[in-house]
Amino acid sequence: MAIIEINNLSKNFGGVRPIDNLSLKINKGTITGIIGRNGSGKTTLMDLISGMVSADAGAVIIDGKIMNDKKPWTIARAGVARTFQTTRIFEQMTVMDNILAVIAEKNVFASLFEKDRAHYLKRAKKALMRVGLLEKENQMASKLSYGQRRLLEIARILASDARIILLDEPFSGVHPAMIKIVAEILQEMKNQGKTIIFIEHNIGLVRQLCDNLLFIPGKRLLPVCRPRSES
């Protein structure tokens, strides 16, 4: 069952058309990898799905609802979570409060005084433990390394109720010892019925994790066939 449908989608930037008449369907509970050279339009596609930019033509449909021209926060409330090529965290807040500010589903300051804070704390601690950052829960996020910031973004998604996960190079800058853990987390989310789309340059990781592959520029999804021993 398709949870995301992209119909004849196009985006033009000053005569350059990174996304050109693209149509595809992404099924629920799958992992899709996006590959392509730098500047080919991979991040542009993520921006179009998440509402960061508007399409010039075509439609993005999520759960049967057309999302064209919807604001990013409206799309987020529909269950779409997004990370970016460069990390985006609240640097002047603690690691723990970075999680609470997102999962309380309110503005940053109101979330800190949410009456159900204990419930959110439990969810946040579980997510931080999964990515190996629990011991840093009271540390200011500005003190984290680049790789740890990536992990914090993954933890925020884990603690959220997002059903569609868009990740822009989630393994970039992550310590090699943590790559396996992040890969396991993505597989766990898939097993929970969540739909994941991620940009990655490491073809080995793409082949290991993905059900489908989109090469940009391109027009269709390609199935990823893995040996039985890797499934």
C-alpha positions as CSV (number, residue, x, y, z in Angstrom):
1,M,0.0,0.0,0.0
2,A,1.5,3.4,-1.1
3,I,1.8,5.9,1.7
4,I,3.6,8.4,-0.5
5,E,2.6,9.1,-4.1
6,I,4.6,11.6,-6.2
7,N,2.8,12.5,-9.5
8,N,4.6,14.4,-12.3
9,L,6.6,16.4,-9.8
10,S,8.9,19.2,-11.1
11,K,11.0,21.9,-9.5
12,N,12.9,24.6,-11.3
13,F,15.7,26.8,-9.9
14,G,16.6,29.6,-12.3
15,G,16.5,27.4,-15.3
16,V,17.9,24.3,-13.6
17,R,15.4,21.5,-13.1
18,P,16.7,19.0,-10.5
19,I,13.3,17.3,-10.3
20,D,11.7,16.8,-13.6
21,N,8.3,15.2,-14.1
22,L,9.0,12.6,-11.4
23,S,6.3,10.0,-10.6
24,L,6.7,7.2,-8.1
25,K,4.9,5.3,-5.2
26,I,6.5,4.4,-1.9
27,N,4.9,1.7,0.1
28,K,4.3,1.8,3.8
29,G,6.9,-0.1,5.9
30,T,9.7,0.1,3.4
31,I,13.1,1.7,3.2
32,T,14.0,3.7,0.1
33,G,17.5,4.9,-0.7
34,I,18.2,8.0,-2.8
35,I,21.6,8.2,-4.6
36,G,23.1,10.6,-7.2
37,R,25.9,13.0,-7.7
38,N,26.2,16.2,-5.6
39,G,23.7,18.8,-6.8
40,S,21.5,16.3,-8.7
41,G,18.3,17.1,-6.7
42,K,18.3,14.5,-3.9
43,T,17.8,17.1,-1.1
44,T,15.4,19.0,-3.3
45,L,13.2,15.9,-3.4
46,M,13.3,15.7,0.4
47,D,12.4,19.4,0.6
48,L,9.4,18.9,-1.7
49,I,8.1,16.0,0.3
50,S,8.5,17.8,3.7
51,G,7.2,21.2,2.4
52,M,10.4,23.1,2.7
53,V,10.0,24.2,-0.9
54,S,6.9,24.2,-3.2
55,A,6.7,22.3,-6.5
56,D,6.3,24.1,-9.8
57,A,4.2,21.2,-11.1
58,G,2.9,17.9,-10.0
59,A,1.7,16.7,-6.6
60,V,3.0,15.1,-3.4
61,I,0.3,12.9,-1.8
62,I,0.7,11.5,1.7
63,D,-1.9,9.0,3.0
64,G,-4.2,10.0,0.2
65,K,-4.0,13.7,1.0
66,I,-2.4,16.2,-1.4
67,M,0.3,18.1,0.5
68,N,1.2,20.7,-2.1
69,D,1.7,24.2,-0.6
70,K,1.2,22.8,2.9
71,K,3.5,24.4,5.5
72,P,6.3,22.2,6.9
73,W,4.8,22.1,10.4
74,T,1.5,20.9,8.9
75,I,3.2,18.1,7.1
76,A,5.2,17.3,10.3
77,R,1.9,17.0,12.2
78,A,0.8,14.5,9.5
79,G,3.5,12.2,10.8
80,V,6.5,13.2,8.7
81,A,9.9,13.7,10.4
82,R,13.0,15.2,8.7
83,T,16.7,15.5,9.3
84,F,18.9,17.7,7.1
85,Q,22.3,17.5,5.5
86,T,23.6,19.8,8.3
87,T,22.4,19.1,11.8
88,R,19.7,21.3,13.3
89,I,19.4,21.1,17.0
90,F,18.7,23.6,19.8
91,E,22.2,24.3,20.8
92,Q,21.4,26.3,24.0
93,M,19.3,23.5,25.4
94,T,20.3,20.3,27.0
95,V,20.3,17.0,25.1
96,M,17.3,15.9,27.1
97,D,15.3,19.1,26.5
98,N,16.1,18.8,22.8
99,I,14.0,15.6,22.8
100,L,11.3,17.0,25.1
101,A,10.8,20.1,22.9
102,V,10.0,17.9,19.9
103,I,7.9,15.2,21.4
104,A,5.7,17.4,23.6
105,E,4.2,18.7,20.3
106,K,4.1,22.3,21.5
107,N,6.5,25.2,21.2
108,V,9.9,24.9,22.6
109,F,9.3,26.7,25.9
110,A,5.8,25.3,26.7
111,S,7.2,21.8,26.3
112,L,9.6,22.3,29.2
113,F,6.6,22.8,31.6
114,E,4.3,20.1,30.1
115,K,2.3,18.5,32.9
116,D,3.0,15.1,31.4
117,R,6.7,15.6,31.5
118,A,7.3,12.3,33.3
119,H,5.7,10.5,30.4
120,Y,7.9,12.3,27.9
121,L,11.0,11.9,30.0
122,K,10.5,8.1,29.9
123,R,10.2,8.2,26.1
124,A,13.2,10.5,25.8
125,K,15.4,8.5,28.0
126,K,14.6,5.3,26.0
127,A,15.5,7.1,22.8
128,L,18.8,8.5,24.2
129,M,19.8,5.1,25.5
130,R,19.2,3.5,22.1
131,V,21.6,5.9,20.4
132,G,24.1,5.9,23.2
133,L,23.6,9.4,24.5
134,L,21.8,8.9,27.8
135,E,24.9,9.7,29.8
136,K,24.9,13.1,28.1
137,E,21.2,13.9,28.8
138,N,22.1,17.0,31.0
139,Q,24.9,18.3,28.8
140,M,24.3,21.3,26.6
141,A,23.7,20.2,23.0
142,S,26.3,22.8,21.8
143,K,29.0,20.6,23.4
144,L,28.2,17.5,21.3
145,S,30.4,16.4,18.5
146,Y,29.1,16.4,14.9
147,G,28.4,12.7,15.0
148,Q,26.7,13.0,18.4
149,R,24.5,15.7,17.0
150,R,23.5,13.3,14.2
151,L,22.6,10.7,16.9
152,L,20.6,13.3,18.8
153,E,18.5,13.9,15.7
154,I,17.9,10.1,15.3
155,A,16.9,10.0,19.0
156,R,14.3,12.8,18.4
157,I,12.8,10.8,15.7
158,L,12.7,7.6,17.8
159,A,10.9,9.5,20.6
160,S,8.4,11.0,18.2
161,D,5.2,9.5,16.7
162,A,6.5,10.0,13.1
163,R,5.4,7.4,10.5
164,I,7.4,8.7,7.6
165,I,11.1,9.4,8.2
166,L,13.2,11.5,5.8
167,L,16.9,11.4,6.5
168,D,19.6,13.4,4.6
169,E,22.8,11.5,4.9
170,P,22.2,10.0,8.4
171,F,25.5,8.2,8.5
172,S,27.6,11.2,7.7
173,G,30.1,12.0,10.5
174,V,28.9,9.2,12.7
175,H,31.7,7.1,14.4
176,P,32.2,3.8,12.6
177,A,31.2,2.0,15.8
178,M,27.8,3.7,15.7
179,I,27.0,3.1,12.0
180,K,25.9,-0.5,12.8
181,I,23.6,0.8,15.6
182,V,22.0,3.5,13.3
183,A,21.5,0.8,10.6
184,E,19.8,-1.4,13.2
185,I,17.6,1.5,14.3
186,L,16.4,2.1,10.8
187,Q,15.6,-1.6,10.4
188,E,13.7,-1.6,13.7
189,M,11.6,1.4,12.5
190,K,10.8,-0.4,9.3
191,N,9.7,-3.5,11.3
192,Q,7.4,-1.2,13.2
193,G,5.7,-0.3,10.0
194,K,7.4,3.1,9.5
195,T,8.4,4.3,6.1
196,I,12.0,5.6,5.7
197,I,13.6,7.5,2.9
198,F,17.3,8.4,3.1
199,I,20.0,9.9,1.1
200,E,23.3,8.1,1.2
201,H,26.6,7.8,-0.7
202,N,27.7,4.5,0.8
203,I,26.4,2.0,-1.7
204,G,27.1,-0.9,0.7
205,L,24.7,0.6,3.3
206,V,22.1,1.3,0.7
207,R,22.3,-2.3,-0.5
208,Q,22.2,-3.6,3.0
209,L,19.2,-1.6,4.2
210,C,17.0,-0.6,1.3
211,D,14.0,-2.2,-0.4
212,N,14.0,0.3,-3.2
213,L,16.5,2.6,-4.8
214,L,15.9,5.9,-6.6
215,F,18.8,7.3,-8.7
216,I,18.5,11.0,-9.3
217,P,18.2,12.1,-12.0
218,G,15.8,9.3,-12.6
219,K,12.1,8.5,-13.2
220,R,11.4,5.3,-11.2
221,L,12.2,3.2,-8.2
222,L,14.4,0.2,-8.6
223,P,14.1,-2.8,-6.3
224,V,17.2,-3.7,-4.3
225,C,17.9,-7.4,-4.6
226,R,19.9,-8.9,-1.7
227,P,21.3,-12.4,-1.4
228,R,19.2,-14.5,0.9
229,S,21.9,-14.6,3.6
230,E,21.7,-10.8,3.9
231,S,17.9,-10.6,4.3
